[in-house]
Amino acid sequence: MSEEPGMTAVPKLPLGPLTLDDVTAIAEADGRHRFELVEGNLVVMPPGTWRHQQISGLLFTWFQTNGFHDRVNFAPGVRTAADELNGRIPDLVVTTRPVPPDTVWLPVDVVLLAVEIVSKGSERTDRWFKPLEYAAAGIPNFWRVEPDESVLRFRLDGGAYREIAASSLAELLSGAVPDGL
């Protein structure tokens, strides 16, 4: 099968719901996209914009220089349910402890913070759906970086996120990582 310019060949997919193992295999065959799994349904996302990636890099570097050396990473897979049918790819994750280097899908109990950078085309997902899933999974902290580069920080409270602080990205990066995030 020949590909048109800009098109990606789709691998043969199973007839039933996809699993996280299926998504891992798809991602290995296509390094240009990011893939998430919601109730066994594949969600395909394009690479982030230049600024999106810069913000990820700034946050990563900030965490690295503030003592989170082996506990922060770009766009790792996170299991968002106890089954094999749900996994998201936050833009950045901070873990509670170092993670084995061959880990593909993080167990939710090691995720201390999930960060989403809102981009055109993912606004509703980043603002509404992912926070609901992360809260239901028990991720204690969630940050959202808006297009105006404001950073909204949330903490899990009774099964839902409660906003605890808001600042500009520049203001956040000029200080130390907040206690408890």
Backbone hydrogen bonds, N-H to C=O, Kabsch-Sander energy under -0.5 kcal/mol:
donor,donor_aa,acceptor,acceptor_aa,energy
7,M,4,E,-2.3
18,L,40,G,-2.4
20,L,84,E,-1.5
23,V,19,T,-2.1
24,T,20,L,-2.2
25,A,21,D,-2.0
26,I,22,D,-2.4
27,A,23,V,-2.7
28,E,24,T,-1.9
29,A,25,A,-1.2
30,D,26,I,-1.0
33,H,30,D,-0.6
34,R,45,M,-2.6
36,E,43,V,-2.3
37,L,87,G,-3.3
38,V,41,N,-2.4
40,G,85,L,-2.9
41,N,38,V,-2.0
43,V,36,E,-2.7
45,M,34,R,-2.9
53,Q,49,T,-2.4
54,Q,50,W,-2.1
55,I,51,R,-2.7
56,S,52,H,-2.1
57,G,53,Q,-2.4
58,L,54,Q,-2.8
59,L,55,I,-2.5
60,F,56,S,-2.7
61,T,57,G,-2.7
62,W,58,L,-2.4
63,F,59,L,-2.7
64,Q,60,F,-2.8
65,T,61,T,-2.7
66,N,62,W,-0.6
66,N,63,F,-0.9
67,G,64,Q,-1.2
68,F,63,F,-2.1
71,R,68,F,-2.1
72,V,68,F,-0.5
73,N,93,V,-2.0
75,A,91,D,-1.9
77,G,104,V,-1.1
78,V,88,R,-2.7
79,R,106,L,-2.7
80,T,86,N,-1.2
81,A,86,N,-0.6
87,G,37,L,-2.7
88,R,78,V,-2.3
91,D,115,V,-1.5
92,L,115,V,-1.4
93,V,73,N,-2.1
94,V,113,L,-2.1
95,T,71,R,-3.0
96,T,110,V,-2.5
99,V,70,D,-0.6
103,T,100,P,-1.9
106,L,77,G,-3.3
106,L,104,V,-0.6
110,V,107,P,-1.8
111,V,108,V,-1.5
112,L,94,V,-2.5
112,L,110,V,-0.7
113,L,94,V,-2.0
114,A,141,N,-1.8
115,V,92,L,-2.7
116,E,143,W,-2.3
118,V,116,E,-0.6
118,V,145,V,-2.7
122,S,119,S,-2.5
126,D,122,S,-3.2
127,R,123,E,-2.4
128,W,124,R,-2.5
129,F,124,R,-1.5
130,K,125,T,-3.1
132,L,128,W,-1.5
133,E,129,F,-2.3
134,Y,130,K,-3.3
135,A,131,P,-2.5
136,A,132,L,-2.4
137,A,133,E,-2.0
138,G,134,Y,-0.9
138,G,135,A,-0.8
139,I,134,Y,-2.3
141,N,112,L,-0.8
142,F,154,F,-1.9
143,W,114,A,-2.3
144,R,152,L,-2.4
145,V,116,E,-2.8
146,E,144,R,-0.6
146,E,150,S,-2.9
149,E,146,E,-2.4
151,V,167,S,-3.9
152,L,144,R,-2.8
152,L,150,S,-0.6
153,R,151,V,-0.5
153,R,165,A,-3.1
154,F,142,F,-2.7
155,R,162,R,-2.3
156,L,140,P,-2.8
157,D,160,A,-3.3
160,A,157,D,-1.0
162,R,155,R,-2.5
164,I,153,R,-3.1
165,A,153,R,-1.4
167,S,151,V,-1.9
169,L,149,E,-2.7
172,L,168,S,-2.5
173,L,169,L,-2.7
174,S,170,A,-1.0
174,S,171,E,-0.5
175,G,172,L,-1.5
181,L,178,P,-2.2
